[in-house]
Amino acid sequence: MLIQPVEDLLSRNADHYLIPADVVANVQTDNNLYHAFLVLTKVKYSKIPVLDHGGHFEGLVSLPLITEQMLGFDQLNAEILLQKRVCDVMETQVKTVHDVDDVEETLHLMIDNPFVPVVDEQQIFQGIVTRREFMKSFNFLTHEIGKQYDMIEKDFSTRDCLKTKNSGII
């Protein structure tokens, strides 16, 4: 659980975290892999959201997932990209958030992911929160917390360490 001053400062910029769906590169489930490969290459991202025709978030597709399909035993087979669909290879077990104000959940998910998809209650894709945008707010926090809050260093004296050691915590 985040301490309240940290959560307050991070939440202050939560409305800036979301990159809206209409500006996020994506592909649809029924696009062929060739199309997805071109989109990923053009936007220079390694992974993008996959949506259905109704705008529902279905998963993610990445360059490694696509290039794996092209690999043969002794050569690359680019023709396969015209035959297979994004839904055939996309990653479907993707964690999402419903609310960018849920700073703690978003933070946990960004530890292992460069971005987190944001969806509404009906799984309609709303956009993404990127690690970059989140880190900008964390940078703000590190510079502002001392200006807005009085910080008192706790005393971890030898007596407290012995108490902790004797209680079996260490």
Residue, then its C-alpha position, 0 to 999 in steps of 0.5 A: m500500500l502506498i503511503q498517502p503523500v506519495e499516492d496524493l502526489l502521483s494521483r495529482n497527475a493521473d489525468h496526464y498518464l492516459i494516452p487516448a485510444d484514438v492516438v495509440a497504434n493498434v491492429q484488429t484481430d482479423n488483420n493479417l500478420y503482414h499488416a501488423f508487421l507493417v504497422l509495428t515497423k512503421v510506428k517503431y514499437s515492439k508491441i501494440p494493442v489488438l482490438d475487435h471491430g467494436g473497439h474491445f481490447e482483445g490482447l497484444v501483438s508483438l514483433p517477436l510473435i510475428t517473426e516467430q511465425m516466419l522462421g522456417f528450418d532454413q529460411l524465412n517464409a514471409e508468405i505466411l504473414l499473408q495467410k495468418r491473422v493477428c488473432d492466431v498469434m496474439e497474446t491474450q492473457v494481458k492485465t489491464v486497468h479500468d481506472v488511471d487513478d488506481v496508481e498502485e495497481t498501474l505501478h505494479l503492472m508497469i514493473d514488467n510492462p512498458f505500458v498498461p492498457v486501459v479499458d472500461e467496464q465493457q472492455i472498450f479500449q480507452g488507451i494506454v498508460t506508459r512507463r515513460e509518462f508514469m516516470k515523469s510523475f515519479n520524477f515530479l514526486t521526488h522533487e516536490i515531496g519535500k516541498q509539500y510535506d515535512m519529512i521526519e527520519k525515523d530512528f532505527s537505533t540499536r535498541d529497535c534493531l535488537k527488538t526486531k531481531n529478538s521477535g524473529i522478524i530478521 
